[in-house]
């Protein structure tokens, strides 16, 4: 892969303790990403819904999507950010995924 890339973060709208994640928290994350990559986009108002089988039934989460376009993938940065977000949001796993962008 040679870039540019679209990096997407699927973030819960509530922590693992059931507390709502504040708009200020998302704003701070967007500012950090903008400072590092020159921009970021969030989809907070119309969150997606994540469903998964937890073994004891179906779990569901309201999920916000945050996207960054970048020319360099920087896997170490994204892995470190994922670990930080998992700790801050009290999550077993945060999904951060990247796709190569093909301009049409």
N, C-alpha and C positions, 0 to 999 in steps of 0.2 A: 504494500500500500504506500502511496506517495502523497496523499492529502490533496486538497484540504479535507478536514474531518468535521463531522457533526458529533459532538459528545452530548449524550442525554443522561440526565440523572432523574430517576424515579424516586421521589421523596414523599414520605407519609405526611399527611396534614395533622396527625396526632403522634405523640411520642409513644413508646412502648408502655408508658405508664398511663396512657389515656389523656394526656394533657395536650391541648391544642397548640400547634406550632404557630408562633406569632408572625404577623406580617413583617414586623421589625427583624425577626430572625432571617426570613427569606430576603428582605432588603439588604441585610448585612452580607449574606452569601452572594447575592447578585453584585454588590459593590466589589467584593473581593475578586470575583470572577472577571468583572469588567476591568478592574485594575490590572489583572494578569493577562487577559486575552483581548482586551479592547471592546468587549461587549458580551452580553448574556441576555437570554430571553426566558421569561417564566410564564407558565400557564397555571395560575393559582385559582382563578375565579371559577373555572369550569373543570374541576379536577376529574381525573379518570377514577375508575374503581377497580381495585385489584382484588381478585378472588384466588384463594388457594386452599388446598386440602391440608389440614393440619393433623390428620390422623384421627382426630376426634370430632370432625365436622368441617364445614366450610368457614374460613375466615375471610373478612373483607376489610379493605382499607380505602380511604379516600387518598388519592395519589396526585401530587403536583409534579409537573414536568419542568425541569430547568435545562435549557440547551445552550451550548457554546459552540461557535464555529472557530476552528483553529487550523493553522497550517502545519503545526507540529503536534504529534499525538501526546507526548510526555507521559507514558504509562506510569512511571514512578510517582509523579505528581497526583494522578487520578487515584492510584491505589492508596496513597497516604490520605487524600481527601475522603475517600470512601471509609477508611477506618475511623477518621475523625467524626464523620457524620453518623456512622453507626453508634459511636459512643455518645455523642451529643443527643441523638434522637432515640436512644435506647432501642436499637434494632439489631436483630440477628444478622440481617443482610440488607444492604442498600445496593440497588442496581445502578451501575454507571456503565453505559455502553457507547461504543463509537462506531460510526459508519463513514466510509469514504464518500465524499460528495462528488457527484458527477454533474457538472453544469450542463443544462439542457437548453 
